[in-house]
């Protein structure tokens, strides 16, 4: 069992890179990780036109970000304005969080009254403690007032600010700046950002899989370009996305899934891999594995895929033949009714329905072909088996797949349930695997500030369990 600790500085701000031709820009329909500067939460959203994004009570129009590179933005009247750290430092000063208040430390006595008389804010009447009312603050924010100007007005209107200590003044400014912050980071999704976002959003659905444990799985699985890796993923697609990214289009990531198509892998979808990277991704139904590592009868090159392709060609030929308009329309309607005998709710067939059915047929052909390629990769021999499970017993998967793993191949199992990995550990030892290691990592975030260093109280310090092993061939039987 190993323990891991990370150090986190008090206030950090990610720098934006200079804009060049290779800098990705925000487009309609793309995925992004949105985080409020100084905030604790981040969201994975799909930016679409006519939609608003809400993150920690800060709302903005997604459409205003289209055409701009990923990075830092200011929200002015629900509209996004691109900003850079360099420009903000020139305008606000060195310490962004303190300078956001736009307050002169000498004029307000930020450096004074450290040992003088201290009046507790609670001793001041709540109605006279702040001159500005909630209605006035709301009106100023709706009018497009910047956060630094608003915090400056709050400081000027505070009856107890002048009597506070230096530490209390600094804390007051930071707290108000964080509350009324109008700066957001819109970042291109990465494995690290997705892992952090989904862990905070739904710890259980993510299977308690932290970033350090995901990195440990890739390391112990020896995942690199050119490898044939089979993945069973019940942790929102984190393992599948990480393997696909590392293969970079060279090798094979065979994604074993239930149902007709791969589902419940939002992390994989959010990465928006290029076609070159996706060329190494092969989704395979678990029914094909249960059926002897082959597609069911009636599918594949000699069955349903070819029939679907012929049906699509037949429909296209019907539309292209020059004939009497009435006969052409009747033929098209007949062809469409053969493809789909009835419409839900009795809605009449349209040309758009024909196009959608043709696209669906083409996608089905492509899916079945990729599935056939994935089954071929399994039958040729796997280099690594990665299992990230929440409810499925990994032993049942190992019994199906272990024979397809080549000698010296790696097996890595992750589960938040210790009973699952312990049964898998016993099964691997019984089947002659070596270097069987079961590990549990503790992860603790520390706040490091002058005279204020302590671990963060509200955090999950435990995760799941990682089991790793290497397959070897059994030795020759000893003769008596």
N, C-alpha and C positions, 0 to 999 in steps of 0.2 A: 504494500500500500504506500503510495507516494502522496505528498502534500504539495500543492502549488499555490503561490500567492502572487498577485499582481499589484503593482503600485500605480495609483492613479493620481495625477496632480489635481490641484484644486480647481482650476478653470482652464480648459484647453479649447482651442478653436482650430478646426481643420482648415489648412490653407488651400486655396484654389490655384490650380496650375494655369500658366499663361495659355491664352487661346491660340491654337494653331489648327492646321488642316485636319489633324488626326483627333482633335478633341471631340468627344461625342456630345451631341446636342439633344435637348429635350424635344420629343416629337409627340404628336397626338397618338394616344393608345399605348405609349411606352410605360414600363414599370419604373418606379423610383422609390427610394427610401427617404422619407421626409422626417426631419428632426428639428425641433426648435432649439436655437442656440442657447446653451445653458440648461436645457430641459433634460428630463430623465427618460422620456419615452420617445420611440421612433416608430413610424408606421410604414408599412409596405403598401403602396397604393398604385393604381393604374390611372394615369393622367388622361382624362378625356375632355372633350370640349363641353362647355355648359355645365361643368361640375365644380363644386367647391370642396376644398380639402380642409379638414379641421384637425389640428394637432395642438393639444394642451390649450384649448380655448382660443387659439389663434386661427382665424379662418382666412383663406385667400382663394382666388379664382385660378384653377389649374391652367386655363387657356392662356393666361398672361405669361406663363413660363415657356410656351412653345417657341422654338427657334433660338433659345438661349442655351449656352453650355451648362452642364451640371455644376453646382457650386453654391455659393452664398447669395442670398436674396434678402431684400428688405420689403416688408409688407406695408404699403401706403394705400389706404383706402381700399383694402381687399385686392389690390393689384400688386404683382411682384415686380420689383426693380432690381436688376443685377447689381451686385456689389462685390468688391474685392477687399481682402484683409488690409492691403496696403493703403487703399483709399480711406478705409475706416480709421486706420491708425493715424493717418495724416489729419483727418478731420476731428477725431475724438481724443487722440493721444495714445500713450503707450499701452496702458492697461485698459483693454477694451471694456471689460465689465464695469470698472470704476468710471471710466471716461464716458460710458454710455449715458450717465446721469447728466453730463454737461455741467458739472458743478465745480466751482473754484474752491479748492480746499482751504485756501487762506481766508476767503471771504466768509465761509460758513464755519470756520474753526474746526476743520476736520482734524488738524494736528494739535488742537488745544484741548484744555479741560480734561486731561487724562486723569489728574489726581484731584480735580475740583469736586464740587458738590454734584451729585448725580440724582436726577429726578427720574424715578421709574415711570415709563410711559403709562403704566396701569394706574398711577396716582393722578393722572390728568384726566379730566372729564372727557368722555368719548366724543361728545359733540364739539368740544373746543380743541381737541387734539389735532385735528386736520381741518384746515379751512375749506379745502375742496370737497364737495359732496360727490357721491357716487354718480349722480346724474350729470354733474359737470365733467367728471372724468370720462364718462361714456360719450358725451357729446364731443369732447376734444379728440377722442380716439376715432370716432366716426368721421370727424372733420379732417382726418389725415395727419394729425399731430404725431411727430416722431416720438419714439420711446424715450430718447435722451431728454427731449424738451419736456415731456410729461413728467419724468422722474425729477427733473430740476424744479418744476412747479410743485411737486409733492414735497420736496425737501424744503422749499421756501415756505410752504403752507403748513409745515409741521411745527406745532408749538413746543414739542419736547426735543426737537432735533439738536438745538444749540446746547442743551444741558447733558447730552449723551457723552459717553466716553468715546475715544478714538475707535475702539473695536466695535462699539455699538453703532457708531455712525457708519462705519464700513459695512457692517452687517445689514443695516437698514437700507443702504443704497443698493447693495447686491440683491437683497430680497425684493425690493420694489422693481429693480431692473429685470429680474427674472420673471416677475409676475406680469409686467407690461412689455415684455420683450417683443420686438417686431421683426426679428431676423430669423430666417429659417435656412437650413441646409437641405438642398434637394440633391441627393447623391445617386449615382448609378449603382444598382444593386451588386453586391459582392457576397461571397459566401459568409464572410465575417459579419457584415451588416444584417444579412437575412437571419443568421443564427441568433444574433443578439435581439433582433426585433421580435422573432417568433417565440423566443424564450420568455421575453417579458409579456407578450400578448397571451400565450397559452402554453404554460410550462408542461402540462400533461400531454397535450397533442404533439408537442415537439419531442416527447419521450425523454425529457430532461437532458437532452444531448447538448452539451456545451461545446464551444469552439475548440477547447484544448483536447477534449475527448474525440472530436471528429478528426482533428489533426493526428491524434494517436492512432486512430483506425487506419487512416491513409498510410501512415508510416509503417505500422506493423503488417499491413496488407501489401506493402511494396508496390504501391500503385504508381505507375509512371507510363509515359507514352509507349505504345506498342504492346501493352499487356491486354489479356482477355480477362475481364473482370465481370463476375456475375453479382448483381446487387438485388437484395430483397429489402425494401425500404418501407417502413411504417412510421417514419419520423419526418413527414411533410416534404419528402424529396430532398432533404439536406445531403444525405449520403450520395444519392444519384447525381445531384448537381455537382458535388465536389469531385466525384470520380470523372464525370464527363468533362469538366473543366481541366482536370489534370491530364487526361488523355489527349486533349487538344486535337481530336480528329484522327489520331493514330492509335489503332487498337480497337477494342470492342468493349462497350459498357452494356451488358445484357441486363435489362431491367425486368425482373420477374414481378408480375402484377396479377391481381385478381380481376375478373370481369373481362369485358371485350376490349377496352382500351385502358391505358394507364391513367389513373385518377388519383386525387388527393396528393399531388406533388406540386404544391404552389411554389415552393422554392425553386424547383427546376424551371417552371414556366416564367418566373420572375427574372431569371438570369438572361433570357432572350439570346440564347446562343446563336452564333452564325451557322450557316448551312455547312460550312467546313467542319465545325466542331460537332454539329449534330450528325454528321456522317458516321460517327462512331457509336451512336446511340441506337440500341436495338431492343424495343419493348417486346416481351414474350409473355403470353398468357400462361398462367400456372396450369391450366387444363392441358396444354401441350406437353408440359413436363410430366404430368400424371398419366398422359396417354402414350408414354414411351418416347418422349423427346421428338415428337413429330406432330404436324398439324392434323386436325381431325379430317376424316374422309369427306370429300366434297369441297375442300379448301386447298389453297396452294396453287401451284402452277397448272395443275390439271383439273381443277374443280371450280369452286365459286369465284376465284379471282378472275379466271379466264372468262367465265360466264358474265361477270359484271362488266368486264372490259368489252365483250362482244355487244352487250346490251347498250353500253355507252356509244359505241361506234354505230350501231343500228339507229339510235336516236339521232345522231349527228347526220347520218346519210339521209334520213327522212326529211330533215330540215333543209338539206342542200339540193335535193332533187327539184329540177324545174318542172312544174306541173300546174294543173289547174289549182287556183288558190283554195277552192273549197275542198278538193281532194287532198291537198297538202295539209290543210287544217285538220281534216278528218283523220288522216294517217297519223299526224302528230298526237292527236287526242287519244287515238287507239294505242299508240306506243306508250304514252304516258300512263294510261290506265292499266296496261300490262305490267308496267314497272311498279305501280302502286295502285291496286284495284280501287281503293276508297280513300277519300279525303276526310280528315277529322271534321265533324260538324257539317258535312255536306258542302264544303266550300268548293267552288268550281276551280279547275286546274288553270294555272297561268304559265306563261313562259318562264317566269322566275322559278316556279316549281321545277320545271324541266332542267334549268341550269343548276339548281341546288342538288337535284338528284344526280346529275352528271358529275358534279364536283364530289359528292359523297361517294359515288362509285369509284372515281379515280383515287380518292384518299384511301378507300378500302383496299384497292389493288396495291397501293404503295405500302400500306400497313402490313398486309399479308406477306409482301415480298421482304420487308425488313424483319418480320417475325421469322420467316424462313432462313434469312441470313443469320439471325441470332441463334436459332436452333443449330445451324451448321457450326457456329463458333463454339457452342457448348459441346457438340459431338467431337470436335477437333481437340478439345481439352482446354480446361480453364486454368489460368494462372492464379487467380484469387477469387475467393468467395467472401463477400461482405454481407452481413446480416444485421440490419438495424430494426429491431422488433419491439413492439409494445405488448401485444396480446398473443401472437403466434409463438408456439413452442419451437425454438430453433432446432431441436433434435429432429422434428419431423422434416424440416428442410434439409438437414445434413444427411438424413437417410436417403433422400432423393438425389442429392447433388454430389455427395462426397466421391462417388466413383468417377465422376466426370472431372475431378480435380487431378491435375498431373502430379507426379512425384515432385517433392520440394515446393509444392504450391502452398499458399498461405490461406488460412481461415481466420476471419475476425468476426466475432459476434458481439453485438452491443444490445443491452436491454436494461431498462430501469428496475427490472425484477430480478433479484439475486437468485431465486430458485431456477429461473430459466437458464442462466449462464452456468450455474452449478451442474445442472443435468447435462448441458452441452459439454462441460469440462470432463465429466465422467465418461460421456460417450466417446469423446475424442481420444481419451487415454485408452479406452478399451479397444479402439481401432488403430492403435499403434502410432498416434501422432506424437511428435516431440516438441519440446519448448512450449509446453502448454502453460500459459501465464494468464492469471486472472488478476486484474488490477482495478483499483477504486481510487479516484483522484478527488481531493478536496480543493475547492477553488474559493479564495477569499479576496475581496477587493478592499484595498486600504486607501483611506484618504490621507494624504501627506501634505500638511500645511504647518506653518510655524506655530508651535505650541498646541496644535489641534490635530495630531495624528492619531487616527483610530480606525478600526474596521467599520465599514458601513453596516448599519444594523439591519436594514430591510433588504436582505439578499438571501438567495438559496446557495448554500455552501456545499451541498451534496448533489451528485448527479447519478448517472447509471453506472454500469459495470462493463468493462471491456475484456473480452476473452480472445486470446490470440494463440494460434498453434500452427505447426508446419507438418504437412503430410509426408510420410516416408513409406517406402515399400516394406512389407514384412520380410524378415530375413529367412534364410533356408531353415527348414526343420532339422533339428539335431537328431541324429540316429543314435539309438542306444548301443 
